[in-house]
Amino acid sequence: MKKLFSLASLLLIAVTAATSAQAQNKLHLYNWNNYLAAETVQRFEAACKCQLVQSYYGDNEEMLAKLAAGAKGYDLIVPTGNALQSLIKQGALQPIDKKLLPNFKNLNPQYLNTDFDKGNQYSVPYAYTITLLGYNEQKMKELGIPVDSWAAIFDPAILAKIKGKVTVLDSANELMAAALKYLGYSVNDTDEKHWQEAKNVILKAKPYWAAFNGTSYIKGLTVGDIWLVHGYSSDIFQADQDAQKASRKFRIRHALPKEGAAMSLDSLVIPKDAPRPDLAHQFINLILDGKNSAELTNMLGTGNPNSAALPYIKPEIAKNKEIFPDKAEAAKLEMLKDLNSKQRRALNRIWTEIRAK
């Protein structure tokens, strides 16, 4: 027997279906906090007639742990190189369909085909930061402290002049990388003897530091409580912007140590189980437009792997060699690689010793 539906029932079914389809017309982006310009969000939502929903994480380990615990429903994630490497090893990503990305051609080849993802099968470069020194220009000049070397945060003779006015990142990977560079090693050196040397350098300097700080050091620089930091280039840019807005009598500057530094390249990737890979590709292609890509750099002072963005980037940012290093300086930069489980355990032990003493 055929089931008959009233006109009212058919209308209700149609409305319910339309509402359900509309609810699903969302792109879920799992992103670093404050890592996408509001104008770009508005432009994408207008173009795709959909909603962009963002969730946030504070570091790669947090993001990886959440995914490992079974978190699903994300269409795009923005991992740094070593976390990208881990996700690829786990088989957690789906390949990028470059046929859907006509703007892929805008990317600077220097940031493609990295060791993390040969041929960019799974990732599209988004932005980068450099881990370097940020400093209060007035105070460093007054004290005659050179900021061209990692010695500024590791040499007790220098630190004695600025005791309690220095912070370093609360990150084993980043701080060990800086100490290894200071000693003349690669940031990816895994020789445990060299790690012990780096640990000793850190322990000798630690009494002079105000804190291990990965978040509020921006405010410390801005108000003048902190004079020197080991931090991210985009954070230091933000501190200077905030200081200028507050009409401070000093500027916050970047310094890229002569020994070299770590660079973090963040990329857009699509999880294997992404509900809307079609919207994910639309978003990636929109971001690869030069004007859209430049909005993030102009807002945060991030480095930009998109050649087409350069004409739209504020001149004072584009000319900053600590954000856009020249070839000689770029040659001294290295991206942190993923560690195996044995190396990770060894680093965790060293980090525990550093924090305990």
C-alpha positions in Angstrom: 0.0 0.0 0.0 1.4 3.4 -1.0 2.0 5.8 1.8 0.3 9.2 1.1 1.8 12.5 2.3 -0.2 15.6 2.9 1.0 18.9 1.4 1.9 20.1 4.9 4.0 17.0 5.4 5.8 17.4 2.1 6.5 21.1 2.9 7.9 20.1 6.3 10.2 17.4 4.7 11.4 20.0 2.1 12.2 22.6 4.7 13.9 20.1 7.0 16.1 18.9 4.1 17.0 22.4 3.1 17.8 23.3 6.7 20.0 20.2 7.0 21.8 20.9 3.8 22.4 24.5 4.9 23.7 23.4 8.3 26.2 21.1 6.5 27.4 24.0 4.3 30.2 24.8 6.7 34.0 24.6 6.5 35.6 23.5 9.8 39.1 24.9 10.2 41.3 23.8 13.1 43.8 26.7 13.3 46.2 28.6 15.4 44.6 31.3 17.4 44.3 34.7 15.5 45.9 33.2 12.4 43.4 34.3 9.7 42.4 37.9 8.9 38.7 38.7 9.4 38.4 40.2 5.9 39.6 36.9 4.4 36.9 35.0 6.3 34.2 37.4 5.0 35.5 37.1 1.5 35.5 33.3 1.6 32.0 33.1 3.1 30.7 35.4 0.4 32.4 33.4 -2.4 31.4 30.0 -1.2 28.0 31.0 0.3 28.9 28.9 3.3 30.1 29.4 6.9 33.7 29.2 8.1 33.8 27.7 11.6 37.2 27.9 13.4 38.5 25.9 16.4 41.9 26.7 17.9 45.0 25.1 19.4 48.0 26.6 21.1 50.7 24.3 19.9 51.3 21.4 17.5 51.4 18.8 20.4 48.0 19.9 21.5 46.6 19.5 18.0 48.2 16.1 17.5 47.0 14.8 20.8 43.4 15.9 20.1 43.5 14.1 16.7 45.1 11.0 18.3 42.3 11.0 20.8 39.8 10.7 18.0 38.7 14.2 17.3 36.9 14.4 13.9 35.0 16.8 11.7 37.8 19.1 10.6 38.1 20.0 6.9 41.4 21.9 7.2 44.3 22.0 9.7 47.4 24.2 9.8 50.3 22.1 11.1 54.0 23.2 11.3 56.5 21.1 9.4 57.4 18.5 12.0 53.8 18.0 12.9 52.9 17.7 9.2 55.6 15.0 8.9 53.9 13.1 11.8 50.4 13.4 10.2 51.7 12.1 6.9 53.4 9.1 8.6 50.1 8.3 10.4 48.2 8.3 7.1 45.9 11.0 8.6 45.7 13.2 5.5 44.2 13.0 2.0 46.1 14.2 -1.1 45.7 17.7 -2.3 44.1 17.9 -5.8 46.2 20.6 -7.4 43.8 20.7 -10.4 41.4 22.5 -8.1 44.1 25.0 -7.1 44.9 27.3 -10.1 46.5 29.7 -7.7 49.1 27.1 -6.6 51.4 28.6 -9.2 51.7 31.7 -6.9 53.8 29.9 -4.4 57.5 30.6 -4.1 59.4 27.4 -5.1 61.7 28.0 -2.1 58.9 26.8 0.2 57.8 23.8 -1.8 59.1 20.3 -2.0 60.4 20.3 1.6 61.7 17.2 3.4 58.3 17.0 5.2 56.2 16.5 2.1 58.1 15.9 -1.1 56.1 17.1 -4.1 53.6 18.8 -1.8 51.3 15.8 -2.1 49.5 16.6 1.1 50.3 20.2 2.0 50.1 23.8 0.8 52.4 26.4 2.4 50.4 29.1 4.3 52.8 31.2 6.4 56.0 31.1 8.3 57.7 32.5 11.4 61.3 32.6 12.4 62.3 32.0 16.0 64.8 34.8 16.9 65.5 37.6 19.3 63.1 40.4 20.1 64.4 43.4 22.0 63.7 46.8 23.4 65.8 49.0 21.2 66.3 51.8 23.7 67.4 49.6 26.5 69.8 47.5 24.4 71.4 50.7 23.1 71.7 52.2 26.6 73.4 49.1 27.9 75.5 48.5 24.9 74.3 45.0 24.5 74.8 43.4 21.0 71.8 41.4 19.7 73.4 39.8 16.7 74.1 36.5 18.5 72.3 33.9 20.6 74.9 34.9 23.2 72.5 37.6 24.2 70.3 35.0 25.9 72.9 32.4 26.8 76.1 34.2 27.9 76.1 34.9 31.6 78.5 37.9 31.2 75.9 39.6 29.0 72.9 38.4 31.0 74.3 39.9 34.2 73.4 43.3 32.8 69.8 42.4 32.1 69.0 39.9 34.8 65.2 39.4 35.2 64.4 41.2 32.0 64.7 38.2 29.6 62.3 35.5 28.7 62.7 32.4 26.6 60.1 30.2 24.9 58.5 27.5 27.0 59.3 24.9 24.4 61.9 22.2 24.6 62.2 22.0 20.8 62.7 25.7 20.3 65.0 26.4 23.2 67.2 23.4 22.5 67.3 24.5 18.8 68.6 28.0 19.8 71.2 26.5 22.2 72.4 24.0 19.5 72.7 26.8 17.0 74.7 28.9 19.5 77.1 25.9 19.9 77.5 25.7 16.1 75.3 22.6 15.6 72.2 22.0 13.5 68.8 22.5 15.1 68.1 18.9 14.0 71.2 17.5 15.6 70.2 14.4 17.6 73.6 13.5 19.1 72.8 13.1 22.8 76.3 14.5 23.7 75.5 17.7 21.9 72.1 17.7 23.6 73.9 17.6 27.0 76.1 20.5 25.9 73.0 22.5 24.9 71.4 21.6 28.3 74.4 22.9 30.1 74.3 26.2 28.2 70.7 26.6 29.1 71.2 25.8 32.8 74.0 28.3 33.1 71.8 31.0 31.6 68.6 30.1 33.4 69.2 32.0 36.7 69.3 35.2 34.7 65.9 34.7 32.9 62.6 36.1 34.2 60.6 33.1 32.9 60.0 30.4 30.3 57.2 32.2 28.5 55.4 31.3 25.2 52.4 33.6 25.5 52.5 36.8 27.6 56.0 37.8 26.6 54.4 40.0 23.9 52.7 42.1 26.6 56.0 42.2 28.6 57.8 43.7 25.7 55.0 46.1 24.9 54.9 47.6 28.4 58.7 47.6 28.9 58.8 45.1 31.7 60.9 42.7 29.5 63.7 43.9 27.4 64.9 40.8 25.5 63.1 37.7 24.4 63.6 34.4 22.5 60.4 34.4 20.5 58.5 34.2 17.2 59.0 36.9 14.5 55.2 37.5 14.3 54.9 37.9 18.0 57.7 40.5 18.1 56.1 42.4 15.2 52.8 42.4 17.3 54.6 43.7 20.4 56.1 46.6 18.4 52.6 47.4 16.9 51.1 47.4 20.4 53.9 49.6 21.8 53.4 52.1 19.0 49.6 52.2 19.6 50.2 52.8 23.2 52.7 55.7 22.3 55.6 54.1 24.1 58.9 55.9 23.9 60.7 52.8 22.6 60.5 50.4 19.7 60.5 46.6 19.7 62.9 45.2 17.1 63.8 41.8 15.6 67.3 40.4 15.5 68.3 37.3 13.5 71.3 35.8 15.3 74.4 35.3 13.1 74.6 31.6 14.0 71.2 31.0 12.3 67.8 30.0 13.6 64.8 27.8 13.3 62.0 28.6 10.8 58.5 27.2 11.2 56.5 26.8 7.9 52.8 26.3 8.5 50.8 24.6 5.8 47.2 23.9 5.0 46.2 20.2 5.0 43.0 18.2 4.6 42.3 15.4 7.0 41.5 12.0 5.5 38.0 12.0 6.9 37.2 15.7 6.1 33.5 16.1 5.6 33.9 18.9 3.0 37.1 18.5 1.0 35.4 20.5 -1.8 35.1 23.6 0.5 38.7 23.0 1.8 40.1 23.2 -1.8 38.0 26.4 -2.4 39.4 27.9 0.7 43.0 27.0 -0.1 42.7 28.4 -3.6 41.2 31.7 -2.2 44.1 32.0 0.3 46.6 31.5 -2.5 45.4 34.7 -4.2 48.1 37.3 -3.6 45.8 39.9 -2.0 44.2 37.5 0.3 47.5 36.0 1.4 49.0 39.4 2.1 46.2 40.2 4.6 47.7 37.8 7.2 51.2 39.2 6.8 49.9 42.8 7.1 47.9 41.8 10.2 50.5 39.7 12.0 53.9 40.3 10.4 54.2 36.6 9.4 56.6 35.6 6.6 54.8 34.8 3.4 55.6 31.9 1.0 53.4 33.4 -1.7 55.2 35.4 -4.4 52.0 37.0 -5.6 51.4 38.5 -2.1 54.5 40.7 -2.1 53.0 43.7 -4.0 50.2 43.9 -1.4 52.4 43.6 1.7 53.1 46.9 3.6 56.6 48.1 2.6 57.9 48.3 6.2 57.2 44.6 6.6 58.4 43.5 3.1 61.7 45.3 3.7 62.2 43.8 7.1 65.1 41.2 6.6 64.2 39.4 9.8 60.7 38.6 8.4 61.8 38.3 4.7 65.5 37.3 5.0 67.8 37.7 2.1 69.5 34.6 0.5 72.5 34.7 2.8 70.3 34.8 6.0 67.8 32.3 4.6 70.6 29.8 4.1 71.2 29.8 7.9 67.6 28.9 8.7 66.4 25.4 9.3 63.1 23.7 9.9 62.7 21.5 12.9 62.1 17.8 11.9 60.0 15.3 13.7 61.7 13.1 16.3 61.3 9.4 16.7 59.9 8.0 20.0 63.3 7.3 21.5 64.6 10.8 20.7 61.4 12.3 22.1 61.8 10.5 25.3 65.4 11.6 25.6 64.4 15.2 24.9 61.6 15.0 27.5 64.1 13.8 30.1 66.5 16.7 29.4 63.6 19.2 29.5 62.4 17.8 32.8 65.9 18.3 34.2 66.1 21.9 32.8 62.8 22.9 34.3 63.5 21.2 37.7 66.8 22.9 38.4 
